[in-house]
Amino acid sequence: MGRRPLGINHPKLTNHVVDFNQLTSIPGLDHVDDVFIALGTTIKASGSQKAFKAVDFEAVVAVAGVAKRLGATKLGVVSTMGADADSTVFYNRVKGETEKALSQMGYSALVIARPSLLTGDRGALAQAARPAEKLGMLAMALFRPVIPVNYRAIGADKVANALLHGVHAQRHGIRVILSGEMLSIRLT
C-alpha cells in the first residue's frame, strides 16, 4: 500500500494506492498474515507538525488497525533511533507515541526497527535532496571507525531485511532492533 503508484511491475506485487486519511479497509484484500509498515515523512516535506503526525502516527496506526482486523498477528514497523513518547523533541515524541499505540493493539508479535540515518536514493522516492544529510553522510564516512555502530548510517535494504527476519523469528512480545544489529544481519 502506498500514497502513489510504485511505478514498477512484478507478478508477485500488487500496488494498492490508498488515501491514508480515509483508510477503513484495503480494497482487494480480505486476509493479511503479517504486516510491515515503512510509512513516514519529514516535517519539512509534510509542511507542518500536524501534517507530519497525520502520516507518521495516524496513518501508521490506521494501517496497523486495518491489517489487524484482516487477521494479521505480527507487525513490523520502521520507527527511528531516539523514539520516545516522553521526548521533548517533536519528531522523536511522535515516533514514540506511534510505537506505544502499536504496542497496545494486541498483535502477538511487534518488531520495531529503529534505524539511524537512512541512506538511499531520495530521488527514487520523489523526495528533495537534503543538504544536511549529505554533510552527515560525509562525516560518517570520514569518522566511521569512531562512530558507535548504532549511530552509523544504514541502507534501507538492511532495515527491510532486518525487519523481515525479525518478524519471522519473533513468536510473541515486542522486540526493538537497533541499527547496529540491523547492520550485522546478512541480506537475503
C-alpha positions in Angstrom: 0.0 0.0 0.0 1.1 3.5 -0.7 0.1 7.0 -1.3 1.0 6.8 -5.0 1.8 4.2 -7.7 5.2 2.5 -7.3 6.0 2.7 -11.0 7.2 -0.9 -11.1 5.5 -4.2 -12.1 6.1 -7.7 -10.7 3.9 -10.8 -10.8 4.1 -11.1 -7.0 3.4 -7.4 -6.4 0.0 -5.7 -6.1 0.2 -1.9 -5.5 -2.7 -0.7 -3.5 -2.9 3.1 -3.7 -4.9 4.3 -0.8 -5.9 7.5 1.0 -4.5 7.0 4.5 -6.8 9.7 5.8 -9.8 7.6 4.8 -8.4 4.1 5.4 -11.0 1.7 6.7 -10.3 -1.3 4.5 -7.8 -2.5 1.9 -9.5 -2.9 -1.4 -8.9 -6.3 -2.8 -7.7 -7.9 0.4 -9.8 -10.0 2.8 -6.9 -11.5 4.8 -3.5 -10.5 6.0 -0.9 -12.7 7.7 1.9 -10.3 8.6 2.1 -6.6 8.1 5.2 -4.4 7.5 4.9 -0.6 7.7 7.6 1.7 6.4 5.4 4.7 6.1 6.8 8.1 7.1 7.7 11.6 6.1 9.6 14.6 7.4 8.2 17.8 8.9 9.7 19.8 6.1 8.2 17.5 3.4 4.8 17.4 5.0 4.6 21.1 5.6 3.7 21.2 9.3 3.8 19.2 12.5 0.1 18.4 12.2 0.6 17.0 8.7 3.7 15.1 9.8 1.7 13.5 12.7 -1.1 12.6 10.2 1.4 10.4 8.3 3.8 9.2 11.0 1.2 8.5 13.7 -2.4 8.5 12.3 -1.7 6.7 9.0 0.6 4.1 10.6 -1.9 3.3 13.3 -4.7 3.1 10.7 -2.8 0.7 8.5 -2.0 -1.5 11.6 -5.6 -1.4 12.7 -7.0 -2.4 9.3 -4.4 -5.2 9.0 -5.3 -6.5 12.5 -9.0 -6.6 11.5 -7.9 -8.6 8.4 -6.2 -11.2 10.6 -2.6 -10.1 10.9 -0.9 -11.4 14.0 2.6 -10.0 13.5 3.6 -6.4 12.8 6.9 -5.0 11.8 7.4 -1.2 11.7 10.1 1.2 10.8 10.5 3.9 13.5 13.6 5.9 14.4 16.5 5.9 16.7 15.5 8.0 19.7 11.8 7.3 19.6 10.3 8.2 23.0 6.7 9.1 23.8 8.0 11.4 26.5 10.6 13.2 24.4 10.8 17.0 24.2 11.8 16.6 20.5 8.6 16.5 18.5 9.8 14.1 15.8 11.0 11.5 18.4 7.9 12.0 20.6 5.5 11.2 17.6 7.6 8.2 16.8 7.4 7.1 20.4 3.7 7.7 20.6 3.3 5.6 17.5 5.3 2.7 18.9 3.2 2.9 22.1 -0.1 2.9 20.2 1.0 -0.1 18.1 2.1 -2.0 21.3 -1.4 -1.7 22.6 -3.2 -3.1 19.5 -3.0 -6.7 20.5 -0.5 -8.1 18.0 1.1 -11.3 19.2 4.4 -10.0 17.9 5.6 -6.5 17.3 9.0 -5.8 15.8 10.2 -2.2 15.8 13.2 -1.2 13.7 14.9 1.9 15.0 17.5 2.9 12.3 20.0 5.7 12.4 20.4 7.9 9.4 18.9 6.1 6.4 20.9 6.0 3.2 19.4 5.6 -0.3 18.2 7.3 -3.4 15.9 10.0 -2.3 15.1 10.9 -5.9 13.6 7.4 -6.5 11.2 8.3 -3.7 10.3 11.7 -5.2 12.0 13.4 -2.2 14.0 16.5 -2.4 17.7 16.4 -1.7 18.7 17.1 1.9 21.9 19.1 2.1 22.5 18.4 5.8 22.0 14.7 5.2 24.8 14.8 2.6 27.1 16.5 5.1 26.2 13.9 7.7 26.9 11.1 5.3 30.3 12.6 4.5 31.1 12.9 8.3 30.0 9.4 8.9 32.3 8.1 6.1 35.3 10.1 7.4 34.8 9.1 11.1 33.3 5.7 10.7 35.8 3.9 12.9 35.0 6.0 15.9 31.2 6.3 15.4 29.3 3.8 17.6 27.7 1.1 15.5 24.1 2.1 16.5 24.7 5.6 15.1 26.2 4.7 11.7 24.2 5.4 8.6 22.3 2.4 7.3 20.8 1.4 3.9 17.0 1.0 3.6 17.7 -2.5 2.2 19.4 -3.5 5.5 16.5 -2.1 7.5 13.9 -4.0 5.4 16.0 -7.3 5.7 16.3 -7.0 9.4 12.6 -6.2 9.9 11.7 -9.2 7.7 14.0 -11.5 9.7 12.8 -10.1 13.0 9.1 -10.5 12.3 9.5 -14.1 11.1 11.7 -15.0 14.1 9.5 -13.3 16.7 6.8 -15.5 18.2 5.4 -13.3 20.9 6.1 -9.9 22.5 7.8 -6.8 21.5 11.3 -6.6 20.0 13.3 -3.4 19.2 16.1 -3.8 16.6 18.7 -1.0 16.6 20.9 -0.1 13.6 24.0 -2.0 14.9 22.1 -5.2 15.0 20.5 -4.5 11.6 24.0 -4.0 10.1 25.0 -7.4 11.3 22.2 -9.3 9.7 23.1 -10.7 6.2 20.9 -9.7 3.3 18.8 -12.5 1.9 
